[in-house]
Amino acid sequence: MIPKTRRYKKGASETWSALILFVFLLGGFFFIYHTVQNSPSSPTDAQKSKITVEENIKFTSGDSAKSSSKIKYSNLHGLPLSFSLEYEIPLAVVIENYNPIRLQQKGLEQASIVYETLAEGGITRFLAIFNGASVSTIGPVRSARPYFIDWAEEYHASLTHVGGSETALSNLYNNRTILDIDEVAENTVVWRDSAYSPPHNAYTSTAGIVEMMKKEGYQVRLTQPRFIFKDPDPISGNIPTITISFSLPQYDVKYVYDPLDHHYSRYNGDILHSYIKPSNILIQFTSQHFLDEEGRLNIQTTGTGKSLVFRDGNVIEGFWEKQEGGITRFYDESGKEIPLNRGQTWIEVVPTDGIVNYF
């Protein structure tokens, strides 16, 4: 039998056939539309919102192995934080490095970042930045200088010190970025250890500083990593030794790389700082000149200059750069920011004509 759809006459039968076909197609359209709108494969508004959130989480979480856990990582040293979130707040402390009192130094090994630079009389001094550690004793705490304030500002940190130069104290008084914690202002955060002679016997603690910050309502936390972090290279380089000549021989610094634990051992005046094991050594060459007859220094903290970055037993030549009110970044010669190993970082701020050897 020949199908009727292939045999039709023009006229009324054609009109009825067209009408029937139109109704059939219209019904099919509504059936398909209703099916698609109620199909599970088409997300509802709530489902769309959920997908967007999940995608954002995946995008911002970073390393998948780390994002799968609830471990909190430090923005300053890249390692897990083992204490409460209140210790995320960066805490900056000025620490003495006068040669006769080095055995009195406490807390440096637990700092995330340590700056070393010249103070008066050819003596070096430290600015230690603590983050994610509970340290019971830090010191000896000494006086502030303007460049310590500039570096502490980069972390929105509190700055604990004992007095300071006239310029430094004036800058702190007018500063609204960091919390000024000065022993001279008669706070209880800094105490004197009677076992040592003043002025080399002032100490503090992270717990005391945090309590002071809470009291003052200062709760700033870093939201972005200070550096780009990476894991140590399995094969070490061929530059294990770094020497820095600051001024007097007892303040010369030497670092020796240990490929077994991927850390550097630090020597000060040929004496081993046995408890200090940084992962990265950054050399920041800066313009420096005397401000007054007492030998106080003006040290460049903004602009740009040459740099050397040591990690994994290798050296990367490049430059540092910092805009006013910004953060100091370290780049290779091609202009790419240099990733650092997770762990402690020492930033050695030396004059532009300073002597740095590596071999």
C-alpha positions in Angstrom: 0.0 0.0 0.0 1.3 3.4 -0.9 1.5 5.8 2.1 -1.3 8.4 2.1 1.3 11.1 2.8 2.6 10.6 -0.6 -0.8 10.9 -2.3 -2.8 14.0 -1.9 -4.8 16.4 -4.0 -4.6 20.2 -4.1 -7.5 22.2 -2.7 -9.4 21.5 0.6 -7.5 18.4 1.4 -4.2 20.3 1.1 -5.4 23.0 3.6 -6.5 20.4 6.2 -3.2 18.6 5.8 -1.2 21.7 6.3 -3.3 22.6 9.4 -2.8 19.2 10.9 1.0 19.4 10.3 1.2 22.8 11.9 -0.7 21.6 15.0 1.6 18.6 15.2 4.8 20.7 15.0 3.5 23.2 17.5 2.7 20.5 20.0 6.2 19.0 19.5 7.8 22.4 20.2 6.0 22.8 23.5 6.9 19.3 24.5 10.6 19.8 23.8 10.6 23.2 25.6 8.9 21.8 28.7 11.3 18.8 28.8 14.4 21.0 28.5 13.2 23.4 31.2 12.6 20.6 33.7 15.6 18.4 32.7 18.2 17.8 35.5 21.0 18.5 33.1 19.9 22.2 32.9 20.9 23.9 36.2 18.5 25.9 38.1 19.4 29.4 39.4 20.5 27.8 42.7 22.6 25.2 40.9 24.2 27.9 38.8 25.1 29.8 41.9 26.6 26.7 43.5 28.7 26.0 40.4 30.0 29.6 40.3 31.1 29.4 44.0 32.8 26.0 43.5 34.6 27.3 40.4 35.8 30.3 42.4 37.1 28.1 45.2 39.0 26.0 42.7 40.4 29.1 41.1 41.6 30.8 44.3 42.7 27.7 46.3 46.1 27.3 44.7 48.0 24.1 45.1 45.5 21.2 45.1 47.3 19.2 47.7 47.2 22.1 50.1 43.7 23.2 49.3 42.4 19.7 50.1 43.4 20.2 53.8 42.5 22.8 56.3 46.1 23.7 57.1 46.8 27.4 57.2 50.0 28.6 55.5 52.1 31.6 56.4 52.1 34.5 53.9 55.7 35.3 55.0 57.5 32.0 55.0 55.1 29.6 53.1 55.1 26.9 55.8 52.1 25.7 57.8 51.0 27.8 60.8 50.9 25.8 63.9 49.3 28.4 66.2 46.1 30.3 66.4 45.1 32.9 63.7 46.1 35.8 66.0 49.7 34.9 65.3 49.1 35.6 61.6 49.5 39.3 62.5 53.1 40.4 61.5 55.1 41.5 64.4 58.3 43.5 63.8 61.0 43.8 66.5 64.3 45.7 66.4 67.1 43.3 67.7 70.6 44.1 68.7 73.7 42.5 67.1 76.5 44.2 69.2 79.3 41.6 69.1 79.8 41.2 72.9 76.2 40.3 73.5 75.4 37.8 70.7 75.1 35.0 73.3 72.1 37.0 74.7 70.2 37.0 71.4 66.9 35.1 71.5 64.1 34.4 69.1 65.9 35.1 65.8 65.6 31.5 64.6 61.8 31.7 64.8 61.4 34.8 62.8 59.9 34.5 59.3 62.0 37.3 57.8 65.1 39.0 59.2 66.6 42.3 57.8 70.3 43.0 58.6 71.8 46.4 58.0 74.3 48.8 59.3 73.5 51.1 62.3 76.0 53.5 63.9 79.7 52.8 64.4 79.8 50.0 61.8 77.6 47.7 64.0 74.8 45.8 62.3 71.3 45.6 63.6 68.3 43.4 62.9 64.6 43.9 62.1 62.9 40.6 62.7 59.4 39.9 61.3 57.5 37.2 63.2 54.5 35.5 61.8 52.8 32.2 62.8 55.0 31.5 65.8 54.7 31.8 69.6 58.0 33.0 70.8 58.5 33.5 74.6 61.6 35.6 74.5 62.8 38.0 71.8 65.8 40.3 72.1 67.8 42.2 73.1 65.3 44.9 71.8 67.0 48.1 70.7 66.2 51.5 69.3 64.4 52.2 66.0 65.7 53.9 62.9 63.7 55.4 59.9 64.6 52.5 57.6 63.3 49.9 60.1 59.9 51.8 60.0 59.9 51.7 56.2 60.4 48.0 56.1 57.9 47.3 58.9 55.3 49.3 57.0 55.4 46.7 54.2 53.8 44.2 56.5 51.4 46.5 58.3 53.1 45.2 61.4 53.5 46.5 64.9 57.0 47.7 65.6 58.5 46.9 69.1 61.6 48.9 70.0 63.3 50.8 72.8 63.3 54.5 71.9 64.9 55.6 68.6 66.5 58.4 66.7 64.8 61.7 66.6 63.7 61.2 63.0 62.5 57.7 63.7 60.4 58.7 66.7 58.9 61.6 64.6 58.0 59.2 61.8 56.4 56.8 64.2 54.3 59.5 65.8 52.9 60.5 62.4 52.6 56.9 61.1 49.1 55.4 60.8 50.1 52.1 59.2 51.9 50.4 62.0 51.4 50.1 65.7 54.2 51.8 67.7 55.2 49.7 70.8 58.0 51.6 72.6 59.5 50.5 75.9 60.2 54.1 76.7 56.5 54.8 76.6 56.2 52.6 79.7 54.3 49.7 78.3 54.5 46.3 79.8 55.3 44.4 76.6 59.1 44.9 77.0 60.8 43.8 80.2 64.4 44.0 81.5 66.4 40.9 82.3 68.4 41.6 85.5 70.9 38.9 84.5 72.3 41.3 81.8 73.5 44.9 81.9 71.5 47.7 80.3 70.9 48.8 77.6 71.5 45.2 76.4 68.8 43.5 78.5 65.4 44.5 77.0 63.2 41.6 75.8 59.7 41.0 74.6 57.4 38.1 73.5 54.9 37.5 70.7 52.2 36.9 73.3 52.8 40.2 74.9 52.8 42.0 71.6 49.6 40.3 70.4 47.9 41.3 73.6 49.0 44.9 73.1 47.7 44.9 69.6 44.3 43.5 70.7 44.1 46.2 73.4 44.7 48.8 70.7 42.2 47.2 68.3 44.9 46.5 65.8 44.0 43.3 63.9 45.5 43.6 60.4 46.4 40.3 58.7 48.2 39.8 55.4 45.9 38.6 52.6 48.6 38.0 49.9 51.8 36.1 50.1 54.9 38.3 50.6 56.9 36.2 48.2 56.2 33.5 45.6 57.1 30.2 47.2 58.3 27.0 45.8 59.8 23.7 47.0 63.6 23.3 47.2 65.3 22.0 44.1 66.4 18.4 44.5 69.8 19.1 42.9 71.8 21.8 44.6 73.9 24.4 42.7 77.6 25.0 42.7 77.7 28.2 44.8 77.5 27.0 48.4 79.3 29.9 50.1 78.4 33.6 50.5 80.4 36.3 52.3 79.4 39.8 53.1 81.8 42.5 54.4 79.8 45.2 56.3 82.6 47.0 58.2 84.6 45.5 61.0 85.7 41.9 60.8 83.4 40.8 63.7 80.4 41.9 61.7 81.3 40.1 58.5 78.8 37.5 57.5 79.2 34.1 55.9 76.5 31.7 54.7 77.2 28.0 53.8 74.6 26.0 52.0 73.8 22.5 53.2 72.3 20.4 50.3 71.0 17.7 52.7 68.5 20.0 54.5 68.3 22.8 51.9 69.3 25.4 54.5 72.1 27.9 54.9 74.3 28.0 58.0 75.1 31.5 59.2 78.4 32.8 60.6 78.9 36.2 62.1 82.6 37.1 62.5 83.5 33.5 61.8 81.3 32.4 64.7 78.5 30.0 63.8 75.0 31.1 64.6 74.2 27.4 65.1 70.4 27.9 65.6 69.8 30.1 62.5 69.0 28.1 59.3 67.5 30.3 56.6 66.3 28.9 53.3 66.9 32.1 51.3 69.5 34.9 51.4 68.6 38.1 49.6 71.2 40.8 49.0 69.7 44.3 48.5 72.2 46.9 47.4 71.1 50.4 48.5 72.3 54.0 48.6 73.5 54.8 52.1 75.0 58.0 53.6 75.6 59.6 57.0 72.9 61.9 58.4 74.8 63.5 61.3 78.0 63.5 63.4 76.8 60.6 65.4 77.0 58.4 62.4 73.3 57.8 61.9 72.5 56.6 58.4 70.0 57.4 55.7 69.4 54.1 53.9 67.5 53.9 50.6 64.2 51.9 51.0 62.3 52.9 47.8 63.2 53.0 44.1 65.3 50.3 42.6 68.8 48.8 42.8 70.8 45.7 42.1 70.1 42.4 44.0 71.4 38.9 44.5 69.1 36.1 45.5 70.6 32.9 46.9 68.6 29.7 47.2 69.3 26.0 46.6 73.1 26.7 46.4 72.5 28.9 43.4 72.6 32.7 42.8 70.2 34.7 40.7 71.3 38.2 39.7 68.7 40.8 39.2 67.2 43.9 40.8 64.8 45.0 43.6 62.1 47.5 43.2 59.7 49.3 45.6 57.3 52.2 45.0 56.4 54.6 47.8 54.0 52.9 50.2 54.5 49.6 48.4 56.3 46.3 48.9 59.9 45.4 47.9 59.9 42.9 45.1 62.9 41.0 43.8 63.2 40.2 40.1 65.6 38.4 37.8 67.4 40.2 35.0 64.4 39.5 32.6 62.0 41.2 35.0 60.3 38.1 36.4 59.7 37.9 40.1 62.0 35.3 41.8 60.3 32.5 43.7 61.8 31.6 47.1 62.0 28.4 49.0 59.6 27.9 51.9 61.3 28.8 55.2 63.1 31.7 56.8 64.5 34.5 54.6 67.3 36.8 55.5 67.5 40.2 53.7 71.0 41.6 53.8 70.8 45.4 53.1 74.3 46.5 52.0 75.7 49.7 50.5 75.9 49.9 46.7 79.7 49.6 47.0 79.5 46.8 49.5 81.6 43.7 49.1 79.7 40.5 48.5 81.5 37.3 47.3 80.1 34.0 46.4 81.8 30.8 45.3 
